Amino acid sequence: MRLDKFLANMGYGSRKDVKALIKKKRINVNDEIIKKADIQIDPYQDLIKCDDRVITYQEFIYIMLHKPSGYLSATEDNKQKTVLDLIKKQDKLLDPFPVGRLDKDTEGLLLLTNDGQLAHDLLSPKKHVDKKYIATVEKKVTESDVDRFSEGVVLNDGYHTKPAQLSLIEDYTVEIIITEGKYHQIKRMFESIGNKVLYLKRISMGSLTLDRDLDKGKYRELTKEELTKLQSK
Ligand code: URA
């Protein structure tokens, strides 16, 4: 990896800022002052310091975001706000992206990472990762709806969903667990039984549960424990 990229990724400013640091002889690699920004370093083997401070390499970032309504689950969009607009510049240096999509009007747990392998594992249909949501719907939910969901329902494009676990919380509020992630899946599942989702919030994905202390629009990095659990599935 190039030294200037390493330094920029670790929060030492733009490539230009990094060049300036190097010019001022503030960067050293394996105790040698470096004069060129474009040298190759091994971030795991080489000892890189700014002044006397060792710079520890972080390859991946894992962010738990409490997504508010009104933001697209995308990294950029010409017209609309995306969830990346909620992330501070210094936390975007490693290019995190949303793992899967929540609709623009859906709230709740969204994981952002640059770890493609973890993202793939969580989204792979073969892994059947549980996703738990709270939904408020237009019409009262009945035990027969619970039964229908437990067998899977047929969506408007003819797709027969996998079984979903529906639990009544109140007449119009349910908890629903699905293991797939089809486009507008929960909304379309309710449509298929003549109901309509008015509000949707994701509260967990696999072992990862939305932190109750995270206000809407706020985020934090995953704890080591959360990450280990998520990776071990
Ligand atoms: N199902 C939906 O309909 N929308 C979401 O955002 C997530 C699941």
Boltz pocket constraint, residues with backbone or C-beta under 6 A from the ligand:
constraints:
  - pocket:
      binder: B
      contacts: [[A, 101], [A, 102], [A, 103], [A, 104], [A, 106], [A, 182], [A, 183], [A, 184], [A, 185], [A, 186], [A, 187], [A, 188], [A, 200]]
      max_distance: 6.0
